[in-house]
Amino acid sequence: MPEKDNSLKRRSKKTEEEYFLKKEQELVNRLKERKARQEARKDLSAAVGVVDEGILQALEDLGYDRDAVRVLPLFPLVVVAWADGKIQAEEQECIIAAARARDIEEGSPADRKLRGWMAQQPGPDFVRRSLRVIRDVHKYLPREKQEDYAGKILDLCEQVAGAAGGFLGLGSKISAQVQD
């Protein structure tokens, strides 16, 4: 009987050790994940120049990381291009040219995000939240950069709006939906 008792104790001790090893590994994994999230947030913060936790959380919720966030300032161009319910090839070319001018390379995470927006129209909630976070990030820029950014984006939006052109080049190139 004592031998059976020892065997049972050994199995029980082994099971207990396995349990605690498993729990310890889970804890280590959670700590590693938390550290990775903190590093990713730190990188995102550096990329956008913002330390506000609410803005960083909003960016993460929208699927941005330090690489993809580079395309965020071009989102209004996509909204303008989709204003009439479809993106014309000329509008798409204009948006891609703006991305290349911002050193967004073809195939990069930012380029893939931009092309995703052009392939499928972002939903109204995503548009609203994205434009809000752009506004919030914009507030952190120095005054002269705010004015420069706003002017450049408005110019680019007008270029995108006019890119598809009117009928035979006559009439307004910018549709009523886009003008609104």
LOKERO-703055 format. One line per 4 residues: their letters; for each residue x, z, y of N, C-alpha, C. Coordinates in steps of 0.2 Angstrom, whole numbers, plus 5000, padded with zeros to 4 digits. Layout:
BEGIN
a> X Z Y X Z Y X Z Y; ...
***
This chain:
BEGIN
mpek> 5004 5000 4994 5000 5000 5000 5004 5000 5006; 5010 5004 5007 5014 5004 5013 5017 4997 5014; 5018 4993 5009 5021 4986 5010 5015 4982 5013; 5009 4983 5011 5004 4979 5014 5003 4981 5021
dnsl> 5003 4987 5023 5003 4990 5029 5008 4987 5034; 5014 4987 5031 5020 4984 5035 5019 4977 5037; 5016 4973 5032 5015 4966 5033 5009 4965 5038; 5004 4969 5038 4999 4969 5043 5002 4970 5050
krrs> 5006 4976 5050 5009 4977 5057 5013 4972 5059; 5017 4969 5055 5021 4963 5057 5017 4957 5060; 5012 4956 5056 5007 4950 5059 5004 4952 5065; 5002 4958 5066 4999 4960 5072 5004 4960 5078
kkte> 5010 4963 5076 5015 4963 5082 5017 4955 5084; 5017 4951 5079 5019 4944 5080 5013 4941 5084; 5007 4942 5082 5001 4939 5086 5001 4942 5093; 5003 4948 5094 5003 4951 5100 5009 4948 5105
eeyf> 5014 4947 5102 5020 4944 5105 5018 4937 5107; 5015 4933 5103 5013 4926 5104 5008 4926 5110; 5003 4931 5110 4998 4931 5115 5002 4933 5122; 5006 4937 5122 5010 4939 5129 5015 4933 5131
lkke> 5018 4930 5126 5022 4924 5128 5018 4919 5131; 5012 4918 5128 5007 4912 5130 5005 4914 5137; 5003 4921 5139 5001 4923 5145 5007 4922 5150; 5013 4924 5148 5019 4924 5152 5020 4916 5154
qelv> 5019 4912 5150 5020 4905 5151 5015 4902 5156; 5009 4904 5155 5003 4902 5159 5005 4904 5166; 5007 4911 5167 5009 4913 5174 5015 4909 5177; 5020 4908 5173 5025 4904 5175 5023 4897 5178
nrlk> 5019 4894 5174 5016 4887 5176 5012 4888 5182; 5008 4893 5183 5004 4894 5189 5009 4895 5195; 5014 4899 5194 5019 4900 5200 5022 4893 5201; 5024 4889 5196 5027 4883 5198 5022 4878 5201
erka> 5016 4878 5199 5011 4874 5203 5010 4876 5210; 5010 4882 5211 5009 4885 5218 5015 4883 5222; 5021 4884 5219 5027 4882 5223 5027 4874 5225; 5025 4870 5220 5024 4863 5221 5019 4861 5226
rqea> 5013 4865 5226 5008 4864 5232 5011 4866 5238; 5015 4871 5239 5017 4874 5245 5023 4869 5248; 5027 4866 5243 5032 4861 5245 5028 4855 5248; 5023 4852 5244 5019 4846 5246 5016 4847 5253
rkdl> 5013 4853 5254 5010 4855 5261 5016 4855 5266; 5021 4858 5265 5027 4858 5269 5029 4851 5271; 5030 4846 5266 5031 4839 5267 5026 4836 5271; 5020 4837 5270 5014 4834 5273 5014 4836 5281
saav> 5016 4843 5282 5016 4846 5289 5021 4842 5293; 5027 4841 5289 5033 4838 5293 5031 4831 5294; 5028 4827 5290 5026 4820 5291 5021 4819 5297; 5016 4824 5298 5011 4823 5303 5013 4827 5309
gvvd> 5018 4831 5309 5020 4835 5314 5015 4841 5316; 5011 4843 5311 5006 4848 5312 5007 4854 5308; 5006 4860 5310 5007 4866 5306 5000 4869 5304; 4995 4867 5308 4988 4870 5307 4986 4869 5300
egil> 4984 4875 5296 4982 4875 5289 4976 4871 5288; 4971 4872 5293 4965 4869 5292 4965 4861 5292; 4970 4858 5297 4971 4851 5297 4974 4849 5291; 4979 4853 5288 4983 4851 5282 4979 4851 5276
qale> 4974 4856 5276 4969 4856 5270 4965 4850 5271; 4962 4848 5276 4958 4843 5277 4961 4836 5275; 4968 4835 5277 4972 4830 5275 4972 4829 5267; 4974 4835 5264 4974 4835 5257 4968 4834 5253
dlgy> 4962 4837 5256 4956 4835 5253 4954 4828 5254; 4957 4824 5259 4955 4817 5259 4960 4813 5255; 4965 4816 5251 4969 4813 5247 4976 4811 5250; 4978 4814 5255 4984 4812 5259 4990 4816 5256
drda> 4996 4813 5256 5002 4817 5254 5007 4814 5260; 5013 4817 5259 5018 4815 5265 5019 4807 5265; 5018 4804 5260 5019 4796 5260 5013 4793 5262; 5007 4794 5259 5001 4791 5261 4999 4792 5268
vrvl> 5000 4798 5271 4998 4800 5278 5001 4795 5283; 5006 4791 5282 5009 4787 5287 5004 4781 5289; 4999 4780 5284 4994 4775 5286 4988 4778 5290; 4987 4784 5290 4981 4787 5294 4980 4784 5300
plfp> 4985 4783 5305 4983 4781 5311 4980 4774 5311; 4981 4770 5306 4978 4764 5305 4971 4764 5303; 4968 4769 5301 4961 4770 5298 4956 4767 5303; 4956 4768 5309 4951 4766 5314 4951 4758 5314
lvvv> 4957 4755 5312 4956 4747 5311 4952 4745 5306; 4953 4749 5300 4949 4748 5294 4941 4749 5296; 4940 4754 5299 4933 4755 5301 4930 4750 5305; 4934 4747 5310 4932 4741 5314 4931 4735 5310
awad> 4935 4734 5305 4935 4728 5301 4929 4728 5296; 4927 4734 5294 4921 4735 5290 4914 4736 5294; 4914 4735 5300 4908 4736 5305 4903 4732 5303; 4904 4726 5301 4899 4721 5299 4898 4720 5292
gkiq> 4900 4725 5288 4899 4726 5281 4904 4722 5276; 4908 4718 5279 4913 4715 5275 4920 4714 5279; 4925 4713 5276 4932 4712 5279 4933 4705 5278; 4934 4702 5284 4937 4695 5284 4944 4694 5282
aeeq> 4946 4689 5280 4954 4688 5278 4958 4689 5284; 4956 4686 5290 4959 4687 5296 4960 4694 5299; 4955 4698 5298 4955 4705 5299 4960 4709 5295; 4960 4707 5289 4964 4710 5284 4971 4708 5286
ecii> 4973 4702 5287 4980 4700 5289 4982 4704 5295; 4977 4705 5300 4979 4709 5306 4981 4716 5305; 4977 4719 5300 4978 4726 5298 4985 4726 5294; 4986 4722 5290 4992 4722 5286 4998 4721 5291
aaar> 4998 4717 5296 5003 4716 5301 5004 4722 5305; 4999 4726 5307 5000 4732 5310 5003 4737 5306; 5002 4737 5299 5005 4741 5294 5013 4740 5294; 5014 4733 5293 5021 4731 5293 5025 4733 5299
ardi> 5022 4733 5305 5025 4734 5311 5026 4742 5312; 5023 4746 5308 5024 4753 5307 5028 4755 5301; 5032 4750 5299 5037 4750 5293 5033 4753 5287; 5027 4751 5286 5024 4753 5279 5025 4747 5275
eegs> 5029 4748 5270 5031 4743 5265 5026 4742 5260; 5026 4735 5258 5021 4733 5253 5022 4737 5246; 5017 4739 5243 5017 4743 5237 5019 4750 5238; 5020 4753 5244 5021 4760 5245 5015 4764 5244
padr> 5015 4770 5244 5009 4774 5243 5004 4773 5249; 5007 4772 5255 5003 4771 5261 5000 4764 5261; 5003 4759 5259 5001 4752 5258 4995 4752 5253; 4996 4756 5247 4991 4756 5242 4984 4759 5245
klrg> 4985 4765 5249 4979 4768 5251 4976 4763 5256; 4979 4760 5261 4977 4755 5265 4973 4749 5262; 4976 4746 5257 4973 4741 5253 4967 4743 5249; 4967 4750 5247 4961 4753 5244 4955 4753 5249
wmaq> 4956 4755 5255 4951 4755 5260 4949 4748 5261; 4953 4743 5261 4951 4736 5263 4947 4733 5257; 4949 4735 5251 4945 4733 5245 4938 4736 5244; 4937 4742 5246 4931 4745 5245 4929 4749 5251
qpgp> 4924 4748 5254 4922 4751 5261 4922 4759 5260; 4926 4762 5264 4925 4770 5263 4918 4772 5265; 4916 4777 5262 4909 4780 5263 4909 4783 5270; 4903 4784 5272 4902 4787 5279 4905 4794 5279
dfvr> 4904 4798 5274 4907 4805 5275 4915 4805 5275; 4918 4800 5271 4925 4799 5272 4927 4797 5279; 4923 4792 5281 4925 4790 5288 4924 4795 5293; 4919 4799 5293 4918 4804 5298 4924 4809 5297
rslr> 4925 4812 5291 4930 4817 5290 4937 4814 5292; 4939 4808 5291 4945 4805 5292 4946 4804 5300; 4941 4802 5303 4941 4801 5311 4942 4808 5314; 4939 4813 5311 4939 4820 5314 4946 4822 5313
vird> 4949 4821 5307 4956 4824 5306 4961 4820 5311; 4960 4813 5312 4964 4809 5316 4964 4812 5323; 4958 4814 5325 4957 4817 5332 4960 4824 5332; 4960 4828 5327 4963 4834 5327 4971 4834 5327
vhky> 4973 4829 5323 4981 4828 5323 4983 4825 5330; 4979 4821 5333 4980 4818 5339 4981 4823 5345; 4978 4829 5344 4978 4834 5349 4985 4838 5349; 4988 4837 5344 4995 4840 5343 5001 4836 5346
lpre> 4999 4830 5348 5004 4826 5351 5005 4828 5358; 5011 4827 5361 5012 4828 5368 5008 4823 5372; 5006 4825 5378 5001 4821 5382 5003 4814 5382; 5009 4812 5384 5011 4805 5384 5011 4801 5378
kqed> 5012 4804 5372 5011 4801 5366 5004 4800 5364; 5000 4805 5366 4992 4804 5365 4990 4798 5369; 4992 4797 5375 4989 4791 5379 4992 4785 5376; 4998 4785 5374 5002 4779 5371 4998 4777 5364
yagk> 4997 4782 5360 4994 4781 5354 4987 4778 5355; 4983 4781 5359 4976 4779 5360 4976 4772 5363; 4980 4770 5367 4980 4764 5370 4982 4759 5365; 4987 4760 5361 4989 4755 5355 4984 4754 5350
ildl> 4981 4760 5348 4975 4759 5343 4969 4755 5346; 4968 4757 5352 4962 4753 5355 4964 4745 5355; 4970 4744 5357 4972 4737 5357 4972 4734 5350; 4974 4737 5345 4974 4735 5338 4967 4734 5336
ceqv> 4963 4739 5337 4956 4738 5335 4952 4732 5338; 4954 4731 5345 4951 4725 5348 4954 4718 5344; 4961 4718 5342 4963 4713 5339 4960 4712 5332; 4959 4717 5329 4955 4717 5322 4948 4714 5323
agaa> 4945 4717 5328 4938 4714 5330 4938 4707 5331; 4943 4705 5335 4943 4698 5337 4946 4693 5332; 4949 4696 5327 4953 4692 5322 4949 4686 5318; 4943 4688 5316 4939 4683 5313 4936 4677 5317
ggfl> 4936 4678 5323 4934 4673 5328 4927 4672 5328; 4924 4668 5333 4917 4666 5334 4916 4660 5330; 4910 4657 5331 4909 4651 5328 4912 4645 5332; 4916 4641 5329 4920 4636 5332 4924 4638 5338
glgs> 4926 4645 5338 4929 4647 5344 4925 4649 5350; 4918 4648 5350 4914 4649 5355 4911 4655 5355; 4909 4658 5361 4905 4664 5361 4910 4670 5360; 4907 4676 5360 4911 4682 5359 4914 4682 5352
kisa> 4920 4684 5351 4923 4685 5345 4922 4691 5342; 4919 4696 5346 4918 4703 5343 4911 4704 5342; 4909 4705 5336 4902 4706 5334 4898 4712 5338; 4892 4712 5338 4888 4717 5341 4889 4724 5338
qvqd> 4890 4723 5331 4891 4730 5327 4898 4733 5329; 4903 4729 5330 4909 4731 5331 4910 4734 5338; 4906 4730 5343 4906 4732 5350 4903 4739 5351; 4898 4741 5347 4895 4747 5347 4900 4753 5345
***
